[in-house]
């Protein structure tokens, strides 16, 4: 899967690197090496709860700055801090039968929020992307898709065999997906490639190539 970055290309060129103090919810404490502690049989559930609570902090910031979004089909939060010091929050909503993508950047560190460009994108999803999102919603209902995916990447060897490699980076993407069975929460590493990861990549990818970003808004 091609790696992508959750910010407009203009900001990559202009923004200076920023160090942000990321908030840590109570559900993430105590943590060792970035992993929430729990007994073995509940470890995935505990880590998912931690990641969902981390994402909720930035979703709340986005709603406070830009207003809440209604009729959301998918919400995606890329928890990696961009070079500008922002975290990106994405939502795809049903608006009178059309799929609308709403993407926002919010400060990762509220100690110095004025130094972070605040950007907003609201655009119609292209027809092919909207169709793929609809398919992704159906796939996300499958019980075979875990909420928290173990941080492993399947690598194809030159001889065609496969091996699993532990993902050590902490580039996490959290999604809330409305399925036929209700909302499901997911946590994925940016390099994972299952159906949830593909849905995340699709939404972030559409935002990345859009020329409709409005920065320093509202």
Backbone as CSV, one residue per row, in Angstrom:
resi,resn,N_x,N_y,N_z,CA_x,CA_y,CA_z,C_x,C_y,C_z
1,UNK,0.831,-1.188,0.000,0.000,0.000,0.000,0.868,1.241,0.000
2,UNK,0.564,2.172,-0.876,1.336,3.403,-0.955,1.127,4.231,0.297
3,UNK,2.210,4.742,0.867,2.101,5.549,2.062,1.611,6.935,1.690
4,UNK,0.724,7.491,2.498,0.210,8.812,2.210,0.286,9.640,3.474
5,UNK,0.205,10.954,3.322,0.342,11.869,4.435,-0.880,12.771,4.494
6,UNK,-1.394,12.976,5.693,-2.674,13.639,5.862,-2.531,15.139,5.956
7,UNK,-2.085,15.791,4.890,-2.052,17.244,4.851,-1.822,17.693,3.434
8,UNK,-2.311,18.918,3.085,-2.115,19.423,1.733,-0.640,19.573,1.428
9,UNK,-0.265,19.379,0.145,1.133,19.446,-0.243,1.727,20.822,0.017
10,UNK,0.923,21.874,-0.092,1.439,23.213,0.143,1.977,23.350,1.552
11,UNK,1.287,22.750,2.499,1.732,22.857,3.884,3.009,22.078,4.116
12,UNK,3.221,20.988,3.373,4.457,20.227,3.518,5.644,21.116,3.166
13,UNK,5.473,21.919,2.124,6.569,22.754,1.646,6.826,23.938,2.558
14,UNK,5.764,24.518,3.133,5.904,25.786,3.833,6.046,25.657,5.339
15,UNK,5.510,24.583,5.915,5.455,24.514,7.371,6.760,23.997,7.946
16,UNK,7.179,24.598,9.025,8.369,24.128,9.732,7.972,22.997,10.659
17,UNK,8.871,22.063,10.946,8.542,20.975,11.850,8.125,21.495,13.213
18,UNK,7.173,20.822,13.815,6.669,21.255,15.126,6.643,20.071,16.057
19,UNK,6.984,20.305,17.292,6.913,19.270,18.312,5.644,19.503,19.106
20,UNK,4.824,18.485,19.191,3.543,18.625,19.875,3.465,17.653,21.033
21,UNK,2.897,18.121,22.114,2.670,17.273,23.283,1.311,16.619,23.128
22,UNK,1.301,15.323,22.827,0.043,14.637,22.579,-0.663,14.309,23.885
23,UNK,-1.975,14.598,23.975,-2.723,14.269,25.190,-2.867,12.760,25.350
24,UNK,-2.901,12.306,26.594,-3.015,10.875,26.883,-4.271,10.640,27.717
25,UNK,-5.315,10.012,27.154,-6.533,9.728,27.917,-6.275,8.731,29.040
26,UNK,-7.173,8.713,29.996,-7.038,7.789,31.129,-7.049,6.339,30.664
27,UNK,-7.785,6.042,29.579,-7.860,4.660,29.102,-6.530,4.170,28.535
28,UNK,-5.590,5.086,28.312,-4.283,4.712,27.770,-3.227,4.579,28.860
29,UNK,-3.607,4.722,30.115,-2.641,4.645,31.207,-2.880,3.369,31.999
30,UNK,-1.840,2.688,32.480,-0.447,2.961,32.144,-0.106,2.405,30.766
31,UNK,0.939,2.913,30.165,1.383,2.455,28.853,2.877,2.154,28.905
32,UNK,3.275,1.130,28.198,4.686,0.806,28.048,4.966,0.725,26.552
33,UNK,5.921,1.521,26.090,6.289,1.541,24.668,5.083,1.805,23.779
34,UNK,4.168,2.680,24.263,3.027,3.077,23.455,1.882,2.093,23.450
35,UNK,1.933,1.043,24.246,0.893,0.018,24.236,0.161,0.020,25.562
36,UNK,-1.169,0.092,25.504,-1.967,0.060,26.728,-1.858,-1.317,27.378
37,UNK,-1.740,-1.328,28.701,-1.582,-2.584,29.422,-2.935,-3.230,29.700
38,UNK,-2.994,-4.546,29.581,-4.190,-5.313,29.913,-3.799,-6.772,29.944
39,UNK,-4.647,-7.583,30.594,-4.390,-9.015,30.548,-4.514,-9.481,29.108
40,UNK,-3.865,-10.590,28.789,-3.689,-10.999,27.396,-5.004,-11.078,26.630
41,UNK,-6.051,-11.692,27.225,-7.276,-11.900,26.463,-8.040,-10.603,26.199
42,UNK,-7.705,-9.526,26.933,-8.392,-8.248,26.752,-7.493,-7.173,26.159
43,UNK,-6.295,-7.542,25.735,-5.321,-6.543,25.295,-5.816,-5.763,24.079
44,UNK,-6.364,-6.457,23.074,-6.827,-5.772,21.877,-7.979,-4.825,22.193
45,UNK,-8.895,-5.275,23.066,-10.025,-4.429,23.444,-9.543,-3.177,24.181
46,UNK,-8.562,-3.351,25.049,-8.021,-2.208,25.797,-7.308,-1.237,24.871
47,UNK,-6.536,-1.750,23.915,-5.820,-0.863,23.004,-6.784,-0.123,22.090
48,UNK,-7.856,-0.804,21.635,-8.845,-0.136,20.801,-9.514,0.993,21.577
49,UNK,-9.878,0.741,22.836,-10.504,1.787,23.644,-9.581,2.977,23.819
50,UNK,-8.303,2.708,24.040,-7.302,3.764,24.154,-7.232,4.577,22.871
51,UNK,-7.151,3.916,21.725,-7.014,4.611,20.448,-8.261,5.418,20.114
52,UNK,-9.442,4.864,20.410,-10.687,5.586,20.161,-10.745,6.850,21.022
53,UNK,-10.305,6.753,22.264,-10.314,7.927,23.143,-9.286,8.964,22.696
54,UNK,-8.152,8.514,22.186,-7.166,9.454,21.631,-7.772,10.213,20.457
55,UNK,-8.445,9.478,19.569,-9.055,10.114,18.408,-10.160,11.085,18.812
56,UNK,-10.913,10.731,19.855,-12.037,11.568,20.283,-11.582,12.964,20.709
57,UNK,-10.381,13.076,21.229,-9.858,14.390,21.625,-9.796,15.318,20.418
58,UNK,-9.310,14.806,19.298,-9.150,15.642,18.109,-10.474,15.818,17.361
59,UNK,-11.343,14.826,17.436,-12.675,15.009,16.885,-13.401,16.129,17.619
60,UNK,-13.232,16.166,18.945,-13.849,17.232,19.730,-13.296,18.596,19.363
61,UNK,-11.988,18.670,19.140,-11.383,19.941,18.733,-11.916,20.383,17.374
62,UNK,-12.053,19.430,16.446,-12.566,19.765,15.115,-13.999,20.276,15.204
63,UNK,-14.825,19.632,16.015,-16.211,20.071,16.166,-16.275,21.450,16.811
64,UNK,-15.385,21.723,17.774,-15.388,23.016,18.448,-14.992,24.143,17.494
65,UNK,-14.082,23.862,16.574,-13.604,24.888,15.641,-14.555,25.061,14.458
66,UNK,-15.013,23.953,13.890,-15.754,24.017,12.631,-17.232,23.673,12.771
67,UNK,-17.648,23.134,13.899,-19.022,22.688,14.072,-19.149,21.192,13.866
68,UNK,-20.156,20.607,14.500,-20.366,19.158,14.421,-20.892,18.759,13.051
69,UNK,-20.632,17.503,12.684,-21.083,16.951,11.413,-22.201,15.955,11.681
70,UNK,-23.289,16.061,10.907,-24.419,15.148,11.066,-24.425,14.125,9.932
71,UNK,-25.101,13.021,10.178,-25.260,11.955,9.173,-23.924,11.430,8.664
72,UNK,-22.956,11.308,9.555,-21.648,10.814,9.159,-21.702,9.307,8.911
73,UNK,-21.181,8.895,7.764,-21.089,7.474,7.435,-19.760,6.890,7.898
74,UNK,-18.711,7.672,7.764,-17.366,7.250,8.153,-16.644,8.465,8.735
75,UNK,-15.976,8.268,9.871,-15.080,9.289,10.415,-13.708,8.658,10.566
76,UNK,-12.683,9.395,10.151,-11.315,8.889,10.182,-10.427,9.938,10.841
77,UNK,-9.602,9.500,11.777,-8.650,10.404,12.426,-7.254,9.828,12.236
78,UNK,-6.403,10.589,11.565,-4.996,10.216,11.415,-4.257,10.817,12.600
79,UNK,-3.815,9.972,13.524,-3.256,10.447,14.790,-1.804,10.908,14.698
80,UNK,-1.178,10.767,13.544,0.187,11.254,13.410,0.188,12.775,13.245
81,UNK,1.078,13.439,13.958,1.176,14.894,13.878,1.932,15.283,12.611
82,UNK,1.329,16.149,11.800,1.958,16.603,10.563,3.114,17.547,10.877
83,UNK,3.974,17.842,9.886,5.066,18.792,10.114,4.593,20.161,10.571
84,UNK,3.344,20.521,10.250,2.821,21.826,10.668,2.321,21.819,12.108
85,UNK,2.293,20.637,12.743,1.796,20.540,14.114,0.315,20.230,14.198
86,UNK,-0.278,19.771,13.097,-1.715,19.502,13.054,-2.003,18.004,13.013
87,UNK,-3.207,17.665,13.475,-3.777,16.338,13.303,-4.988,16.499,12.394
88,UNK,-5.221,15.527,11.512,-6.284,15.641,10.515,-7.453,14.716,10.836
89,UNK,-8.657,15.286,10.694,-9.907,14.584,10.973,-10.760,14.615,9.705
90,UNK,-11.262,13.465,9.295,-12.019,13.337,8.052,-13.400,12.756,8.343
91,UNK,-14.377,13.159,7.546,-15.712,12.590,7.674,-16.371,12.533,6.307
92,UNK,-17.033,11.428,6.032,-17.853,11.307,4.830,-19.300,11.196,5.287
93,UNK,-20.146,12.116,4.788,-21.537,12.181,5.224,-22.486,12.045,4.044
94,UNK,-23.694,11.606,4.364,-24.761,11.537,3.369,-25.543,12.849,3.441
95,UNK,-25.471,13.642,2.376,-26.198,14.910,2.313,-27.149,14.854,1.127
96,UNK,-28.414,14.599,1.421,-29.453,14.507,0.389,-29.065,13.528,-0.725
97,UNK,-28.543,12.399,-0.315,-28.199,11.344,-1.269,-26.827,11.455,-1.884
98,UNK,-26.096,12.509,-1.562,-24.735,12.671,-2.085,-23.737,12.468,-0.956
99,UNK,-22.554,11.946,-1.295,-21.502,11.766,-0.301,-20.601,12.998,-0.288
100,UNK,-20.528,13.629,0.877,-19.729,14.834,1.050,-18.554,14.519,1.966
101,UNK,-17.352,14.877,1.514,-16.147,14.715,2.320,-15.858,16.019,3.038
102,UNK,-15.723,15.939,4.345,-15.370,17.091,5.171,-14.080,16.741,5.898
103,UNK,-13.022,17.499,5.646,-11.724,17.242,6.283,-11.279,18.499,7.002
104,UNK,-10.707,18.318,8.214,-10.293,19.459,9.027,-8.924,19.176,9.637
105,UNK,-8.135,20.225,9.800,-6.895,20.102,10.570,-7.085,20.834,11.891
106,UNK,-6.577,20.240,12.959,-6.679,20.850,14.281,-5.313,20.796,14.956
107,UNK,-5.037,21.725,15.890,-3.742,21.697,16.572,-3.575,20.423,17.397
108,UNK,-2.424,19.799,17.273,-2.126,18.637,18.106,-1.817,19.062,19.533
109,UNK,-1.241,20.237,19.683,-0.843,20.753,20.989,-1.577,22.061,21.235
110,UNK,-2.445,22.090,22.242,-3.240,23.281,22.506,-2.468,24.332,23.311
111,UNK,-1.216,24.060,23.659,-0.413,25.068,24.356,-0.040,26.223,23.441
112,UNK,0.015,25.948,22.117,0.377,26.997,21.169,-0.433,26.821,19.892
113,UNK,-1.775,26.885,19.981,-2.614,26.567,18.825,-2.496,27.575,17.687
114,UNK,-2.127,28.819,17.991,-2.082,29.840,16.946,-0.939,29.624,15.965
115,UNK,0.012,28.782,16.318,1.141,28.526,15.415,0.823,27.461,14.376
116,UNK,-0.342,26.827,14.493,-0.713,25.720,13.607,-1.738,26.192,12.582
117,UNK,-1.487,26.001,11.279,-2.487,26.360,10.270,-3.769,25.550,10.467
118,UNK,-4.899,26.236,10.468,-6.195,25.581,10.597,-6.797,25.503,9.200
119,UNK,-7.022,24.282,8.716,-7.473,24.087,7.331,-8.765,23.287,7.299
120,UNK,-9.569,23.568,6.258,-10.869,22.924,6.113,-11.127,22.612,4.646
121,UNK,-11.656,21.436,4.402,-12.038,21.014,3.057,-13.454,20.454,3.113
122,UNK,-14.296,20.921,2.211,-15.628,20.339,2.054,-15.867,20.167,0.563
123,UNK,-16.030,18.915,0.141,-16.114,18.643,-1.291,-16.976,17.416,-1.544
124,UNK,-17.522,17.356,-2.737,-18.296,16.194,-3.164,-17.349,15.057,-3.504
125,UNK,-17.622,13.878,-2.979,-16.809,12.719,-3.326,-17.029,12.360,-4.791
126,UNK,-15.951,12.103,-5.549,-16.120,11.639,-6.932,-16.959,10.364,-6.966
127,UNK,-17.658,10.161,-8.070,-18.584,9.033,-8.161,-17.903,7.694,-7.893
128,UNK,-16.697,7.488,-8.476,-16.032,6.203,-8.287,-15.608,6.018,-6.834
129,UNK,-15.148,7.107,-6.195,-14.750,7.018,-4.790,-15.964,6.788,-3.900
130,UNK,-17.082,7.446,-4.220,-18.306,7.261,-3.431,-18.787,5.819,-3.518
131,UNK,-18.681,5.239,-4.709,-19.064,3.832,-4.878,-18.170,2.923,-4.048
132,UNK,-16.870,3.213,-4.034,-15.934,2.408,-3.242,-16.191,2.568,-1.749
133,UNK,-16.584,3.770,-1.308,-16.919,3.964,0.101,-18.129,3.113,0.470
134,UNK,-19.141,3.083,-0.399,-20.332,2.263,-0.128,-19.970,0.792,0.020
135,UNK,-19.083,0.316,-0.848,-18.622,-1.074,-0.747,-17.844,-1.274,0.544
136,UNK,-17.012,-0.287,0.902,-16.245,-0.369,2.139,-17.129,-0.433,3.369
137,UNK,-18.259,0.270,3.352,-19.193,0.231,4.478,-19.763,-1.174,4.650
138,UNK,-20.063,-1.815,3.541,-20.593,-3.178,3.607,-19.546,-4.145,4.151
139,UNK,-18.313,-4.009,3.682,-17.248,-4.899,4.124,-16.917,-4.708,5.599
140,UNK,-17.053,-3.467,6.080,-16.695,-3.176,7.473,-17.611,-3.868,8.470
141,UNK,-18.767,-4.343,8.017,-19.685,-5.052,8.913,-19.245,-6.488,9.169
142,UNK,-18.275,-6.979,8.412,-17.868,-8.376,8.536,-17.252,-8.660,9.911
143,UNK,-17.710,-9.705,10.598,-17.115,-10.065,11.888,-15.677,-10.552,11.759
144,UNK,-15.244,-10.824,10.539,-13.860,-11.252,10.333,-12.871,-10.095,10.465
145,UNK,-13.380,-8.867,10.432,-12.519,-7.701,10.589,-12.449,-7.315,12.053
146,UNK,-11.288,-7.432,12.687,-11.190,-7.080,14.108,-11.221,-5.565,14.290
147,UNK,-11.677,-5.133,15.468,-11.649,-3.705,15.753,-10.217,-3.203,15.831
148,UNK,-9.404,-3.884,16.613,-7.983,-3.548,16.704,-7.196,-4.604,15.953
149,UNK,-6.480,-4.180,14.909,-5.683,-5.115,14.128,-4.276,-5.189,14.696
150,UNK,-3.837,-6.396,14.989,-2.470,-6.583,15.470,-1.499,-5.947,14.498
151,UNK,-0.503,-5.241,15.029,0.404,-4.460,14.185,1.401,-5.350,13.465
152,UNK,0.898,-6.063,12.464,1.698,-6.925,11.628,1.453,-6.574,10.165
153,UNK,2.496,-6.669,9.366,2.397,-6.433,7.934,2.802,-7.701,7.196
154,UNK,1.991,-8.108,6.225,2.308,-9.288,5.420,3.207,-8.861,4.261
155,UNK,4.384,-9.459,4.177,5.374,-9.128,3.154,5.502,-10.304,2.197
156,UNK,5.475,-9.988,0.897,5.644,-11.024,-0.128,7.126,-11.174,-0.442
157,UNK,7.658,-12.367,-0.238,9.069,-12.635,-0.531,9.282,-12.802,-2.033
158,UNK,10.537,-12.679,-2.499,10.827,-12.841,-3.936,10.345,-14.171,-4.505
159,UNK,10.322,-15.208,-3.664,9.881,-16.513,-4.165,8.365,-16.687,-4.111
160,UNK,7.652,-15.636,-3.718,6.201,-15.699,-3.660,5.644,-16.105,-2.318
161,UNK,6.477,-16.557,-1.400,6.008,-16.905,-0.062,5.719,-15.641,0.743
162,UNK,5.035,-15.798,1.849,4.649,-14.650,2.669,5.252,-14.774,4.059
163,UNK,5.510,-13.612,4.654,5.955,-13.585,6.042,5.347,-12.366,6.723
164,UNK,5.162,-12.483,8.014,4.584,-11.392,8.794,5.694,-10.625,9.495
165,UNK,5.629,-9.298,9.398,6.641,-8.429,9.989,5.958,-7.505,10.988
166,UNK,6.520,-7.401,12.182,5.964,-6.533,13.212,6.146,-5.069,12.817
167,UNK,5.070,-4.295,12.911,5.119,-2.868,12.607,5.481,-2.113,13.882
168,UNK,6.624,-1.473,13.874,7.107,-0.799,15.077,6.746,0.677,15.114
169,UNK,6.432,1.286,13.955,6.071,2.707,13.985,4.662,2.868,14.542
170,UNK,4.358,4.037,15.070,3.076,4.261,15.744,2.179,5.196,14.940
171,UNK,2.196,5.066,13.613,1.324,5.882,12.759,-0.051,5.217,12.741
172,UNK,-0.910,5.655,13.645,-2.209,5.023,13.832,-3.319,5.832,13.166
173,UNK,-4.260,5.118,12.562,-5.432,5.728,11.949,-6.668,5.066,12.559
174,UNK,-7.551,5.899,13.114,-8.734,5.401,13.822,-9.977,5.731,13.007
175,UNK,-10.876,4.760,12.860,-12.096,4.980,12.083,-13.334,4.570,12.860
176,UNK,-14.417,5.328,12.614,-15.759,4.981,13.096,-16.614,4.778,11.855
177,UNK,-17.147,3.591,11.668,-17.849,3.256,10.430,-19.285,2.845,10.762
178,UNK,-20.246,3.472,10.080,-21.645,3.083,10.224,-21.911,1.882,9.324
179,UNK,-22.235,0.758,9.935,-22.525,-0.458,9.175,-23.980,-0.851,9.377
180,UNK,-24.410,-1.869,8.663,-25.785,-2.358,8.807,-26.048,-2.859,10.222
181,UNK,-24.976,-3.193,10.953,-25.111,-3.698,12.320,-24.786,-2.632,13.359
182,UNK,-24.771,-1.364,12.936,-24.445,-0.288,13.861,-23.019,0.203,13.673
183,UNK,-22.626,1.183,14.488,-21.290,1.754,14.346,-20.231,0.794,14.877
184,UNK,-19.126,0.706,14.136,-17.965,-0.059,14.575,-16.749,0.853,14.615
185,UNK,-15.885,0.606,15.591,-14.643,1.346,15.726,-13.471,0.470,15.304
186,UNK,-12.507,1.086,14.618,-11.349,0.353,14.133,-10.069,1.136,14.393
187,UNK,-8.990,0.407,14.619,-7.657,1.006,14.759,-6.710,0.247,13.848
188,UNK,-6.023,1.005,12.970,-5.099,0.405,12.026,-3.797,1.193,11.969
189,UNK,-2.707,0.495,11.681,-1.462,1.163,11.330,-1.568,1.622,9.873
190,UNK,-0.892,2.718,9.546,-0.974,3.285,8.206,-0.520,2.290,7.132
191,UNK,0.319,1.315,7.501,0.876,0.392,6.511,0.058,-0.889,6.368
192,UNK,-1.003,-1.022,7.120,-1.808,-2.223,6.985,-2.714,-2.125,5.762
193,UNK,-3.194,-3.279,5.284,-3.819,-3.317,3.961,-5.159,-4.047,3.931
194,UNK,-5.823,-4.241,5.060,-7.110,-4.927,5.018,-8.198,-3.960,4.536
195,UNK,-9.458,-4.408,4.555,-10.541,-3.607,3.987,-10.741,-2.287,4.729
196,UNK,-10.542,-2.276,6.042,-10.664,-1.028,6.795,-9.550,-0.061,6.415
197,UNK,-8.327,-0.569,6.333,-7.198,0.277,5.943,-7.394,0.853,4.546
198,UNK,-7.959,0.062,3.639,-8.209,0.550,2.279,-9.263,1.650,2.276
199,UNK,-10.271,1.529,3.129,-11.289,2.568,3.238,-10.672,3.862,3.773
200,UNK,-9.814,3.736,4.787,-9.113,4.909,5.309,-8.287,5.584,4.218
201,UNK,-7.520,4.771,3.491,-6.634,5.292,2.457,-7.431,5.999,1.367
202,UNK,-8.570,5.433,1.005,-9.416,6.028,-0.023,-9.858,7.433,0.386
203,UNK,-10.360,7.565,1.603,-10.884,8.856,2.063,-9.770,9.889,2.189
204,UNK,-8.665,9.504,2.816,-7.552,10.438,2.979,-6.957,10.784,1.620
205,UNK,-6.915,9.801,0.719,-6.366,10.057,-0.604,-7.165,11.086,-1.380
206,UNK,-8.496,11.022,-1.319,-9.332,12.014,-1.999,-9.048,13.405,-1.433
207,UNK,-8.921,13.507,-0.112,-8.634,14.802,0.509,-7.271,15.330,0.075
208,UNK,-6.295,14.456,-0.010,-4.934,14.885,-0.341,-4.825,15.514,-1.727
209,UNK,-5.612,15.023,-2.682,-5.492,15.523,-4.053,-6.472,16.655,-4.346
210,UNK,-7.288,17.010,-3.373,-8.265,18.071,-3.606,-7.601,19.442,-3.577
211,UNK,-8.088,20.341,-4.440,-7.586,21.712,-4.444,-8.541,22.663,-3.711
212,UNK,-9.457,22.094,-2.933,-10.464,22.927,-2.272,-10.178,23.263,-0.826
213,UNK,-8.934,23.036,-0.373,-8.594,23.333,1.015,-8.613,24.843,1.272
214,UNK,-9.212,25.215,2.395,-9.233,26.614,2.849,-8.488,26.671,4.169
215,UNK,-7.343,27.305,4.179,-6.516,27.334,5.380,-6.698,28.630,6.159
216,UNK,-6.361,28.515,7.467,-6.611,29.588,8.426,-8.085,29.900,8.516
217,UNK,-8.906,28.855,8.330,-10.347,28.981,8.479,-10.750,28.369,9.821
218,UNK,-11.877,28.739,10.408,-12.864,29.653,9.834,-12.490,31.088,10.087
